Structure formats: structure tokens, C-alpha cells
Amino acid sequence: MDNLTHSLTGFALSRAGLDRFCPRAVPLLVLSANAPDVDIVALSAGGLRYFEAHRGYTHSFFLLPLLAVLPVLVVAAAFRQRLPWRQAWLLSCLGILSHLLIDSTNSYGVRLLLPFSSRWFYLDLNSLYDAWILAVLLLAALWPLFTLLVNREIGDRSPPGPGLAIFALVFFLLFDCAPAFLHQQALGQFNSRLYGDSTPVQTAAFPDAFSPLRWTGVVETLTGFQKVNVDVLEQFDPASAISFYKPLDPPTLARLKTIESFRYFSYFARFPVWSATPVDLASGQGKRIELTDLRFGAPGTGSFHCIALQDEYGQVVESAFTYGSGANLGWGKTR
């Protein structure tokens, strides 16, 4: 999820009583709750390198004990204070664990078992950010500051208790239990329908950032994919789905997968959609070929795209990976 949610979760953990466990527990838990995203340093080697590294080794259960050392060292150096090693390291482990568990609830996924397995884990319960969770965590963080100011005005110096922080953490947990039920309801609707004359091969339901009742479904059949929005309280209509087909021939796919960006994206994508558009190149006619994942958009829209230009002989003349739709590249004039 977003780093603000991770930071507020770490803050709530500290305010829930863990700040009595170790000195400097608040900055330690906030920092450790964000520590796995230290993989952003890979961005210095380019967008593709960061894409390959993100939610990899720094998000692994097996690397967690080693990574937990880093926040302890940073906090000790920043405050020029020697921390009780065991307590500080355990708190750091807890902060990192909260990050891994939260990231596993969304549709991007996380590779928890590296270096022994590169399998992705995703529960599809939360968006990359969730408005309701974020609002409650913000309330738990800011309300005690407000009450503290009010209490000082009336001469009450007693610090706020941990009740609101505990409430926010419990809300976070219970809020994910409800979408787990609704997620199964949405999947049941997708799996119980025919799409044309085809039955589903694979289905997924992705949550809306603002409403736990709205889901975006992706259904894979033998001939293509269907993408549809659904409200679990309303009747689902398969005819409202947008269709994407599997048009490219195997030799073309094999040729493109020799390109590093296409090879990695083929491993990353759960619902890979290929599209081929005729374009005019300086050397003649060609094709603009795009690969995207229906979790994050569609051909020409959304985010995470691999794009290649092929000349009339099928040779790749340019290729790129982009976090956007790729429309800004301006490669080839569409015919």
C-alpha cells in the first residue's frame, strides 16, 4: 500500500502501547514500517530495474531479520542514543512484518519467499491505497494531538491513552475481514457465468479504493479476457464486460520475450494482454505492439506497459518499459 498508510500503521502500533517497550519506539516503528520500500534505490539504475526489484528481496520473510537491523542503526544514529538492542530489533521486525502483511492484501502482490521461491502472493482485498483505512489511521494519529492541546488549555497535563490507536488497528483488521467475504461474493458471480460460449479459465476481483461494495473483475477464457465492474449488491450482467482477445501468433510472442522488459513483464503479469496496432514508420509500414496487465489498465490506458515497434519484416526496431500508458512516447503514427 502507500507509504502514508504504512507510516500511520507504524505510528498506531507505537501509540497502542509498544512505545513503552523501547526508547524511541515511535520513529523506530514508523521507519521500520517503511523499510521494505528501501528497494527504491534501484530507481537510480532506471525504471525497469526498479520495477524488477520492487517487492522482491526487501519484502521477503527470510530477509526480514537482516533488514530489521537497518532502522535500529538509523534511529540510534539520528538521536545519538544507544538503544537496547534486543527490544529495538524486535520492534523493527514487527514494523517490517506489518508492511509485508499489508502489501500482501492488495492486488500488486509481494514475493514473500525469496530467494527460495519467486511466487507472488496477493489477497486482492485492498487497493494500493484505501480511503477508509487511511481516514481511520489519520484520525487515530491526529485526534490525540488535538485533545492534548485542549487538555493543556484547561490545565490537564495527562497524555492521551492508547484507546484510539488500538481502535484503528482493530478497524484495519476487521475492515479486511468484510472485503474477504465480499471478494468471494464477487468471484462467485464471475465464475457462475458464461462469456459468449466460454467458461472462465481464471478469474479475479480487484477492490475499489473508495467502496468495499464495488469490484473490478477480470475473467480469462480460452480466447481472451473480459473486464467488468460489479457491485455485489446488484445483479451482474456479463454483457457489460469489455473484451480483449489473444491475437498475437506464438512466433511473435517468443521473439518479443527475448527482450528483457517483455520477459520480466510476462512473469509479473497475472492477466497479460497483447495488442498490435498498424503504424507508419520512417522506414515503411510496421506495428506497435503493447503488453499490459489488466490489473492496472488496458492497451493504451492505465499504467505499466511494455511497448515495441516492429518493422515490416517483423524485426524490433525500438522497445521501452513505461509506468504510464506509453502514449507520451509518440512512437509511430497510427494508421
Buried (B, 14 or more C-beta within 10 A) or exposed (E): BEEEBBBBBBBBBBBBEBBEBBBBBBBBBBBBBBBBBEBEEBEEEEBBBBBBBBBBBBBBBEBBEEBBBBBBEBBBEEEEEEBEEEBBBBBBBBBBBBBBBBBBBBBBBBBBBBEEEEEBBBBBBBBEBBEBBBEBBBBBBEBBEEBBEEBEEEEEEEEBEBEBBBBBBEBBEEBBEEBEEBBEBBBEBBEEBEBEEBEBEEBBBBBBBEEBBBBBBBBBBEBBBBBBEBEBEEEBEBEEBEBBEBEBEEEBBEBBBEBBBBEBBBEBBBBBBBBBBEBEBEEEEBBBBBBBBBBBBBBBEBBBBBBBBBBEEEEBBBBBBBEEBBEEBEBBEEE
